[in-house]
Amino acid sequence: MKYIGWAQLVLGLWILASPWILGFAYVNMAMWSSVLVGISIAILSLWELFGEKTED
């Protein structure tokens, strides 16, 4: 199910870039919320994709 991890990464990057793409970067709270959530989603999806796999 690697495609889900890649989809999550794309979603995180979209949320990260959305203040500038959609034009609401001048609203500080909305911009920082999008940036922090986007970074969080991107980091967690990268961890899921490339993190150490354990055998259960």
N, C-alpha and C positions, 0 to 999 in steps of 0.2 A: 504494500500500500504506500509506496514511495510517492505516488502522484499526489496524495493528500498532503504530504509534507511540502511538496513543491507548490501546491496551491496555497497553502498557508503562508509560505514565504512571499509569494506574489501579492497576496492580500495584505500582509504586513508592510511591504514596500509601497503598495498603493496608498494605504492609510498614512504612512509616513510622508509621502509626497503630495497627498491630497490638498493640504492648505494652499500650496502654490499652484497646483493644477486647477483647482476649482475656485481659486481667488479669494480665500478667506484668511490669508496669512496675516492680515492687519488686525484680526481679532485675537489678541494674545492668548486668552484662555482656551479658545477652540484650537488654535495652532499648536500650543504646547500639549494639549490633550492628545491630539492626533499624532504628534511626533513621538510622545512617550509610549502610547499604545502601539504605534507602528513598529517602533524599535523593539518593544517587548515581544510582539508577535514574531517579528523576524528572527530575533535571537533564539526564542524557544523553538521555532521551526528548524533553524539551522542545527540546534542541539539535537532535535529529533532525527534529522537527516544524517548528520555526520558524527553524532556522539557515539561513545563506546557501546557496542552491543554486547549484552550478556546472554549466555545460554541459560534458560530456565529449566 
